[in-house]
């Protein structure tokens, strides 16, 4: 179903998890019993996506990337927009992000590079100049208590940030298939797979 449990001790509020599972089951049952004809594949995808969300620390809202402007056209940067699902502290210190291609597996660790996005564009922010190929950074969008800057962690459900990954060295081109893995120190690994589109514009949305 696209995720793996790394530890038997998953630090999620058990009551909320159980309630969410019940809600998913009731919703799926309602869809199946209604007059609406829903293909089995769509129903399975709904259940899988919902379970992946509630058993992960973070909700991935969008994934963006930029193409180079000169041949050979390839991805240069990836930005993953995320927000926490629960009202609990989520430390980013032990998170690892991996990018798997047909010929490579690149690991990124957090080097405590965090910045406010302010008025800068996501892909034109000066932070990119501080990142080397094996590290990802954090661009804070919403952080009312400044927890990302001071403690390198999400603390409120309305916190929001971008994970920023330099990928120019991976030579990712049109039609390449890549898989992103977001792995917490303890908990559930989140995975996303994409086929890269034609570079008709500089900034593309992968999700």
Backbone torsions as a table, in degrees:
resi	resn	phi	psi	omega
1	UNK	NA	9.1	172.9
2	UNK	93.2	9.2	175.9
3	UNK	-147.3	156.4	178.7
4	UNK	-132.0	145.4	176.6
5	UNK	-90.7	124.4	-177.6
6	UNK	-89.0	-19.0	-178.6
7	UNK	-147.7	149.9	178.7
8	UNK	-69.4	-20.4	-179.7
9	UNK	-98.8	96.4	179.6
10	UNK	-97.1	117.2	-172.4
11	UNK	-82.3	66.5	174.8
12	UNK	-122.7	146.4	177.6
13	UNK	-60.5	115.1	-172.9
14	UNK	-60.8	-41.5	-178.3
15	UNK	-62.3	-44.7	178.7
16	UNK	-63.4	-38.2	179.7
17	UNK	-64.3	-45.1	179.8
18	UNK	-64.5	-41.6	177.9
19	UNK	-62.4	-41.3	-179.4
20	UNK	-64.2	-40.2	178.5
21	UNK	-63.2	-41.4	178.1
22	UNK	-61.9	-43.8	-179.9
23	UNK	-62.5	-42.6	178.8
24	UNK	-62.0	-44.0	-179.7
25	UNK	-62.9	-42.2	179.8
26	UNK	-66.2	-41.2	179.0
27	UNK	-64.2	-44.6	178.7
28	UNK	-62.2	-41.0	178.1
29	UNK	-63.6	-40.2	179.4
30	UNK	-63.4	-41.2	178.8
31	UNK	-64.3	-42.7	-177.6
32	UNK	-67.6	-32.7	-176.4
33	UNK	-89.3	-8.4	179.4
34	UNK	-80.0	172.1	179.4
35	UNK	-76.9	-12.1	-178.7
36	UNK	-71.1	130.4	179.4
37	UNK	-86.1	109.2	-179.9
38	UNK	-113.5	121.5	179.1
39	UNK	-57.8	147.1	-179.3
40	UNK	-58.2	-36.3	-179.4
41	UNK	-64.4	-40.2	179.7
42	UNK	-67.7	-40.6	179.0
43	UNK	-64.7	-42.0	179.0
44	UNK	-64.3	-39.6	178.7
45	UNK	-64.7	-39.7	177.9
46	UNK	-59.5	-47.9	-178.6
47	UNK	-64.8	-45.3	-179.4
48	UNK	-61.0	-46.5	-179.2
49	UNK	-62.8	-41.6	-179.2
50	UNK	-65.0	-42.3	-179.9
51	UNK	-66.8	-40.3	178.6
52	UNK	-61.8	-37.6	178.9
53	UNK	-66.1	-49.4	-173.1
54	UNK	-75.4	-18.5	178.5
55	UNK	-99.6	9.8	175.0
56	UNK	-112.0	152.7	178.7
57	UNK	-68.4	-36.3	-172.9
58	UNK	-117.8	151.7	169.6
59	UNK	-102.2	124.2	176.8
60	UNK	-86.5	115.8	-175.8
61	UNK	-87.4	-46.8	-179.4
62	UNK	-149.3	156.1	171.9
63	UNK	-130.8	122.3	-179.5
64	UNK	-117.8	160.6	177.7
65	UNK	-151.5	163.3	175.9
66	UNK	-122.8	142.0	173.1
67	UNK	-96.9	149.9	171.2
68	UNK	-66.0	159.0	-178.1
69	UNK	-100.4	6.3	-179.6
70	UNK	-133.8	148.9	179.1
71	UNK	-68.0	146.7	-6.4
72	UNK	-74.3	130.0	-177.0
73	UNK	-66.7	128.2	-178.5
74	UNK	-150.3	159.5	177.6
75	UNK	-69.6	140.7	178.4
76	UNK	-113.6	-31.9	-177.1
77	UNK	-145.3	146.6	172.7
78	UNK	-127.0	135.4	178.3
79	UNK	-125.9	122.8	-177.1
80	UNK	-109.0	114.4	-179.1
81	UNK	-87.1	124.7	-174.5
82	UNK	-138.0	155.6	175.8
83	UNK	-145.6	148.3	-179.9
84	UNK	-71.7	152.2	-179.9
85	UNK	-91.9	-24.0	-174.0
86	UNK	-129.0	161.4	179.3
87	UNK	-84.1	76.9	178.5
88	UNK	-155.6	158.6	-178.8
89	UNK	-76.1	131.7	178.1
90	UNK	-122.2	102.6	179.5
91	UNK	-75.9	135.5	-179.6
92	UNK	-94.1	-1.5	-173.0
93	UNK	-58.6	-36.4	-175.3
94	UNK	-101.4	4.3	-178.4
95	UNK	-72.1	141.3	174.7
96	UNK	-124.9	134.8	174.9
97	UNK	-112.5	131.9	-179.5
98	UNK	-121.2	143.3	173.1
99	UNK	-120.0	118.2	179.1
100	UNK	-105.6	129.2	173.7
101	UNK	-117.3	-176.9	-179.9
102	UNK	-68.0	-17.7	-176.3
103	UNK	-131.3	4.6	-174.0
104	UNK	-153.1	156.3	171.5
105	UNK	-134.8	110.9	-177.2
106	UNK	-105.0	127.9	178.0
107	UNK	-103.2	138.1	175.9
108	UNK	-122.0	131.7	172.5
109	UNK	-114.9	164.2	-176.7
110	UNK	-87.8	124.5	-179.2
111	UNK	-106.3	24.6	175.6
112	UNK	63.5	30.4	172.9
113	UNK	-93.7	105.6	-178.1
114	UNK	-132.1	139.4	-178.6
115	UNK	-143.8	156.7	171.3
116	UNK	-81.7	140.1	-178.9
117	UNK	-72.5	-32.9	177.4
118	UNK	49.0	-131.9	-177.5
119	UNK	-95.9	-0.3	-178.9
120	UNK	-74.6	149.8	172.1
121	UNK	-71.3	154.6	-177.8
122	UNK	-58.2	-47.1	-174.1
123	UNK	-90.8	-4.4	175.9
124	UNK	-107.7	6.1	-178.2
125	UNK	-66.3	141.0	-180.0
126	UNK	-60.4	-18.1	-178.6
127	UNK	-58.1	-32.3	-178.2
128	UNK	-57.7	-29.1	-179.8
129	UNK	-70.5	-14.3	-178.2
130	UNK	-95.8	-4.7	-173.5
131	UNK	-100.3	131.7	172.7
132	UNK	-102.3	166.9	-169.8
133	UNK	-57.8	-21.4	-176.7
134	UNK	-99.3	6.3	-177.6
135	UNK	-126.0	148.7	169.8
136	UNK	-113.6	156.7	177.9
137	UNK	-117.7	178.8	179.1
138	UNK	-125.9	127.1	171.2
139	UNK	-107.8	112.2	-176.4
140	UNK	-79.7	128.2	176.8
141	UNK	-100.1	-52.3	176.6
142	UNK	-130.1	128.6	-179.5
143	UNK	-160.9	78.5	-169.9
144	UNK	-61.9	-33.0	-179.2
145	UNK	-103.3	10.0	175.9
146	UNK	62.7	27.6	-177.1
147	UNK	-69.0	-31.3	179.2
148	UNK	-66.4	-41.4	-179.2
149	UNK	-74.0	-38.7	-173.7
150	UNK	-91.7	-34.0	-175.8
151	UNK	-122.7	0.0	179.9
152	UNK	55.1	46.7	-178.6
153	UNK	-151.5	150.8	167.9
154	UNK	-78.5	144.1	179.8
155	UNK	-134.5	-17.0	-178.1
156	UNK	-127.9	149.3	179.8
157	UNK	-61.4	-23.6	179.9
158	UNK	-93.8	5.2	171.7
159	UNK	-62.9	147.2	-178.9
160	UNK	-151.9	140.7	-178.5
161	UNK	-158.4	165.3	172.4
162	UNK	-105.4	134.6	162.8
163	UNK	-84.1	127.8	-176.6
164	UNK	-112.8	124.2	-175.8
165	UNK	-126.7	120.3	172.1
166	UNK	-77.0	129.2	-174.5
167	UNK	-131.3	9.8	-176.2
168	UNK	-57.5	-34.2	-176.8
169	UNK	-71.1	-12.2	-177.8
170	UNK	-86.9	-9.6	178.2
171	UNK	54.3	50.4	-179.2
172	UNK	-85.0	121.8	-174.0
173	UNK	-123.4	174.8	178.8
174	UNK	-50.0	135.3	178.8
175	UNK	77.6	-7.0	174.4
176	UNK	-66.2	145.4	176.9
177	UNK	-105.7	127.5	179.8
178	UNK	-127.8	150.8	175.1
179	UNK	-123.7	128.7	175.9
180	UNK	-99.6	133.5	175.1
181	UNK	-118.4	125.1	173.7
182	UNK	-109.9	112.7	-171.0
183	UNK	-117.8	114.6	173.5
184	UNK	-77.2	165.3	177.2
185	UNK	-62.1	-40.5	176.3
186	UNK	-135.4	131.4	178.7
187	UNK	134.0	-146.7	-170.4
188	UNK	-110.9	131.0	178.6
189	UNK	-80.7	133.2	179.6
190	UNK	-103.7	135.4	-178.1
191	UNK	-126.0	147.0	177.1
192	UNK	-143.0	134.0	-179.1
193	UNK	-120.0	136.6	-177.9
194	UNK	-135.2	150.0	165.9
195	UNK	-107.6	125.2	-172.4
196	UNK	-71.4	131.3	-177.6
197	UNK	-79.7	172.4	176.0
198	UNK	-63.3	136.4	-177.6
199	UNK	-77.7	68.6	178.3
200	UNK	-81.1	-14.0	176.9
201	UNK	-147.5	163.5	-175.1
202	UNK	-69.1	-48.2	-178.9
203	UNK	-101.1	128.0	179.7
204	UNK	-123.8	157.2	175.5
205	UNK	-108.7	120.3	178.6
206	UNK	-88.0	-24.8	177.6
207	UNK	-150.7	NA	NA
